[in-house]
Amino acid sequence: MAKVNVYNLKRESVGSIDLSDAVFGAEVNEPLIYDVLKAQLATHRSGSAKTKDRPEVAGSSRKLLKQKGSGGARHGSITSGTYVGGGQTHGPRPRDYGYRPPRKMRIGALRSALSLKLKEGNLTVVDKIELSEIKTKAFAGVLKALQVDSGSLIVDVLGNENLRLSIRNIPKNTYLPPEGVNLYDVLRHPHLVVTKDAIAALTTRFQEA
């Protein structure tokens, strides 16, 4: 198990904690991270691209010229894709790009991402985050004191409304409960800040996986 320092909101060391190898000690599997991240991003694609085909464009269906004798192509109607304004042949249609990798792949990729944060020194464990009031400016000062103000994912137990409301207007910083921690949000933030209670919840989540 890896032992890391536990800090208060002023970045003063208040102890240490052992991190479970099942969560933070996995081998970093970059191909697995890529596959699962690609699947997660695919679910966010709108898939709304669409073009009109021949029945959908405006235009007469009258045969333009006689079948034989003109020396030209045997066109059927002006809505053909060979004419400007005609229907597009084999154009894009609305579709769902999302797909869901197996559970073991998703859990393995998230383990790799959390382990990567620890390996790179971008994981900060804090004792607790208790805010007396909802104050964005005050919490921005906390992030600066913790040296994570360049962008961070803050993980604390569900129900910390003062934290959620204080951080929501600070760019590049996000709050999530342990149940909502996912690969995309872990990777897109330079720093990961986790409370001791959230560490316990994450460990339980992975043990049940």
Secondary structure, 3 states (H helix, E strand, C coil): CEEEEEECCCCCEEEEEEECHHHHCCCCCHHHHHHHHHHHHHCCCCCCCCCCCHHHCCCCCCCCCCCCCCCCCCCCCCCCCCCCCCCCCCCCCCCCCCCCCCHHHHHHHHHHHHHHHHHHCCEEEECCCCCCCCCHHHHHHHHHHCCCCCCEEEECCCCCHHHHHHHCCCCCEEEECHHHCCHHHHHHCCEEEEEHHHHHHHHHHHHHC
